[in-house]
Amino acid sequence: MLEVLDGVLRDREWLELGRPTLADIGCAPLIGRAEEAQISVGDYPHVASWLGRFQRLPRYVPMPA
């Protein structure tokens, strides 16, 4: 899944419409927890950049551990 997502984000900053949408809100919390499953998001540079952008959004609140 991360390989496909990395391909989608290769030429985009957000999943749809060029701005954060419900698609990003739905995916980001799951992707943000990938490291807990020993999956390195760093292996997917476009996903890692997208996740960083998402986490820098105003009023972003991380999921509790």
C-alpha positions in Angstrom: 0.0 0.0 0.0 2.8 2.4 0.8 4.4 1.8 -2.5 1.2 2.7 -4.3 0.6 5.8 -2.1 4.2 6.9 -2.8 3.5 6.7 -6.5 0.3 8.7 -6.1 2.2 11.4 -4.1 5.1 11.6 -6.5 3.6 14.6 -8.3 1.2 15.8 -5.6 1.3 17.4 -2.2 -2.0 16.0 -1.2 -4.1 13.0 -2.2 -6.8 15.0 -3.9 -7.7 18.5 -5.0 -4.3 20.0 -4.3 -5.2 20.6 -0.6 -5.8 18.6 2.5 -9.2 16.7 2.3 -11.0 13.9 4.0 -8.8 11.5 2.0 -5.7 12.8 3.8 -7.5 12.8 7.2 -8.5 9.2 6.7 -5.1 7.9 5.7 -2.7 10.0 7.7 -3.4 8.5 11.2 -2.9 5.0 9.9 0.3 5.8 8.0 1.5 7.8 11.0 1.5 4.6 13.1 3.4 2.5 10.6 6.6 2.6 12.6 4.7 0.8 15.4 4.3 -2.1 13.0 8.0 -1.9 12.1 7.3 -0.4 8.7 9.6 2.4 7.8 7.8 5.3 6.1 11.3 6.6 5.4 11.5 4.0 2.7 8.8 5.9 0.8 10.0 9.5 0.5 6.9 11.0 -1.0 4.8 9.4 1.7 7.2 10.7 4.4 7.0 14.3 2.9 3.2 14.1 2.8 3.0 12.9 6.4 5.2 15.7 7.5 3.0 18.3 5.7 0.0 16.7 7.3 1.5 16.9 10.8 2.4 20.5 10.3 -1.2 21.5 9.5 -2.7 24.1 12.0 -4.6 22.4 14.8 -3.1 19.0 14.0 -3.4 16.7 17.0 -1.5 13.4 17.0 -3.3 10.1 17.9 -2.6 9.0 21.5 -0.3 6.1 21.9 
